[in-house]
Amino acid sequence: MSAISHVVAVTPLAGHRLYLRFEDGVEGELDFGDDSWQGVFAALRDEAYFARVELDRELGTIVWPNGADIAPETLYRMVSEGSDKPTKSKPAVQRPMGSERRGSSGSRTR
């Protein structure tokens, strides 16, 4: 069983997109624009609310003010595999450790 790589940076982008960076240097952009948000995630349909994403350092993932979160292993898989299910993503970029890209905070599980 492999260790979970936690999210260390999140930056909300226009159009229900997020830039994510993980502790192992993997980073990429996910597009949640086509998702049909339901339940606790329904509030994320509003782009302004979606942009209120934050990093939960304790959980190592992203979370919204209403407690909605997405598991770090789910986000990692989506970024590293360029998964288009349930969202479309741009391919991940592996950066050497120490080459930091600035981002805002964000964290949690869907």
MOBELUR-V893793 format. One record per residue. RES is the residue in one small letter. PHI is phi in radians with two decimals (* if undefined). D_FIRST is the distance of its C-alpha to the first C-alpha in Angstrom with 1 decimal. Layout:
{{RES:PHI:D_FIRST} {RES:PHI:D_FIRST}}
//
This chain:
{{m:*:0.0} {s:-1.52:3.8} {a:-1.26:6.7} {i:-1.41:9.3} {s:-1.62:12.5} {h:-1.51:15.4} {v:-1.26:18.8} {v:-2.02:21.5} {a:-2.71:24.4} {v:-2.43:25.8} {t:-2.29:29.2} {p:-1.26:30.8} {l:-2.09:32.8} {a:-1.08:35.5} {g:1.25:35.0} {h:1.02:31.8} {r:-2.01:29.8} {l:-2.31:27.4} {y:-1.68:26.5} {l:-2.17:23.1} {r:-2.25:21.7} {f:-1.88:18.3} {e:-1.10:17.8} {d:-1.59:16.5} {g:1.69:19.8} {v:-1.18:18.9} {e:-2.56:21.7} {g:3.13:23.5} {e:-2.02:25.7} {l:-2.02:25.1} {d:-1.96:28.1} {f:-1.73:28.2} {g:-1.05:31.8} {d:-1.67:31.5} {d:-1.25:29.4} {s:-1.79:31.3} {w:-1.22:30.5} {q:-2.37:31.0} {g:1.05:30.9} {v:-1.10:29.8} {f:-1.52:29.2} {a:-0.96:32.9} {a:-1.08:34.1} {l:-1.31:32.1} {r:-1.07:34.5} {d:-1.34:36.9} {e:-1.04:36.1} {a:-1.14:37.5} {y:-1.23:35.2} {f:-0.96:32.2} {a:-1.22:33.1} {r:-1.47:32.9} {v:-0.97:29.1} {e:-2.39:27.9} {l:-1.61:24.9} {d:-1.73:23.7} {r:-1.13:22.5} {e:-1.17:21.3} {l:-1.49:18.9} {g:1.25:18.2} {t:-2.65:19.4} {i:-1.75:22.7} {v:-2.57:25.2} {w:-1.90:28.7} {p:-0.97:31.6} {n:-1.46:31.4} {g:1.64:27.9} {a:-1.09:26.3} {d:-2.56:22.9} {i:-2.26:20.1} {a:-0.99:16.4} {p:-1.07:15.2} {e:-1.20:12.2} {t:-1.19:15.0} {l:-1.09:17.3} {y:-1.07:15.0} {r:-1.05:14.4} {m:-1.08:18.2} {v:-1.26:19.2} {s:-1.26:17.1} {e:-1.71:17.8} {g:1.08:21.3} {s:-1.05:20.8} {d:-1.86:24.1} {k:-2.19:22.9} {p:-1.47:23.7} {t:-2.28:25.1} {k:-1.62:26.3} {s:-2.44:24.9} {k:-1.49:26.1} {p:-1.03:23.9} {a:-1.25:21.8} {v:-2.06:23.3} {q:-1.64:21.5} {r:-1.86:23.8} {p:-1.10:23.9} {m:-1.01:23.1} {g:1.70:26.4} {s:-1.62:27.9} {e:-1.32:27.8} {r:-2.02:29.0} {r:-1.27:30.6} {g:-2.69:29.5} {s:-1.59:30.1} {s:-1.48:27.9} {g:-3.12:25.9} {s:-2.92:22.7} {r:2.74:20.9} {t:-2.29:19.5} {r:-1.94:21.2}}
//
